[in-house]
Amino acid sequence: MTDLKTMSHQEKVFLAGCIKTVILAHGDIEAPELEDLDRIYRRLDFHDYEQCLSEFEREIPDREAFYAAAKKIDNPAAQDVILSVAYELSMQSGIPDGTQENIVENLSKLWRQG
């Protein structure tokens, strides 16, 4: 997996927001998801997650803005990291929630078009 140090600030902000979006997609945050999130933070060495998430929340108010921001992520390595993390979170229960799965599919389609 790509080191976050190689990702731009914008890419990290989107990753933080994507993590939150996938986790909240089905409405509840469960203990296993929080454990997965903690494991992902440590593995990625994502020390500024909270700051990036705060920035995401200020700048991305809705679904349209989410996908508009996604279009600006044009680095294939960053796209792969974001998709990998989103997929991992969606598979937390073994079977992805439909909403979570749609987020991963929509991002994948968006980025693979170009």
C-alpha positions in Angstrom: 0.0 0.0 0.0 1.2 3.5 -0.8 2.7 5.5 2.0 0.5 8.5 2.9 3.6 10.6 2.7 3.4 10.3 -1.1 -0.2 11.5 -1.2 -1.1 15.2 -1.5 -2.9 17.0 1.2 -6.1 17.1 -1.0 -5.8 13.3 -1.5 -5.5 12.7 2.3 -8.5 15.0 3.0 -10.5 13.0 0.5 -9.3 9.7 2.1 -10.4 10.9 5.5 -13.8 11.9 4.3 -14.2 8.7 2.3 -13.4 6.6 5.4 -16.1 8.4 7.3 -18.6 8.2 4.4 -18.1 4.5 4.1 -18.4 3.8 7.8 -21.5 5.9 8.1 -23.1 4.7 4.9 -25.4 2.2 6.7 -26.2 4.5 9.5 -24.4 2.9 12.5 -20.9 2.7 13.7 -20.2 -0.6 15.3 -17.3 -1.7 17.5 -15.6 -3.8 14.8 -15.7 -0.9 12.5 -13.9 1.3 15.0 -11.3 -1.4 15.5 -10.8 -1.6 11.8 -10.5 2.1 11.6 -7.8 2.1 14.3 -5.9 -0.6 12.5 -6.1 1.3 9.2 -4.8 4.5 10.9 -1.8 2.7 12.3 -1.0 0.8 9.1 -1.3 4.0 7.0 0.5 6.1 9.7 -2.4 8.6 9.2 -1.6 10.9 12.1 -3.4 13.9 10.8 -6.7 12.1 10.1 -8.8 14.3 12.4 -7.5 17.5 10.8 -8.1 16.1 7.4 -11.5 15.0 8.3 -12.4 18.4 9.7 -11.3 20.0 6.5 -13.3 17.5 4.5 -16.4 18.2 6.6 -16.1 22.0 6.0 -15.6 21.7 2.3 -17.8 18.7 1.3 -21.4 19.2 2.4 -23.2 16.6 0.3 -23.0 13.7 -2.2 -22.5 15.9 -5.2 -19.6 17.7 -3.6 -18.1 14.3 -2.6 -18.0 13.0 -6.2 -16.9 16.4 -7.5 -13.9 16.2 -5.0 -13.3 12.6 -6.1 -12.9 13.8 -9.7 -10.0 16.0 -8.6 -8.1 12.9 -7.4 -6.2 12.0 -10.5 -3.2 10.2 -9.0 -3.7 6.5 -9.7 -1.7 5.5 -6.6 -3.8 7.6 -4.3 -7.0 6.3 -6.0 -5.8 2.8 -5.3 -5.2 3.5 -1.6 -8.6 5.2 -1.3 -10.4 2.3 -3.0 -8.5 -0.3 -1.0 -9.4 1.3 2.3 -13.0 1.9 1.3 -13.3 -1.7 0.1 -11.7 -3.0 3.3 -14.1 -1.0 5.4 -17.1 -2.2 3.4 -16.1 -5.8 3.9 -15.8 -5.4 7.6 -18.8 -7.6 8.3 -17.9 -10.1 5.5 -20.8 -9.0 3.3 -20.7 -5.3 2.2 -23.6 -3.2 2.9 -25.2 -2.1 -0.4 -24.7 1.6 0.3 -21.0 1.0 1.2 -20.5 -1.2 -1.9 -22.1 1.5 -4.1 -19.6 4.1 -2.9 -16.7 1.8 -3.8 -18.2 0.9 -7.2 -19.0 4.6 -8.0 -15.5 5.7 -7.1 -14.0 2.9 -9.1 -16.1 3.7 -12.2 -15.4 7.4 -11.9 -11.6 6.9 -11.7 -11.4 4.2 -14.3 -13.2 6.2 -17.0 -10.3 8.6 -17.5 
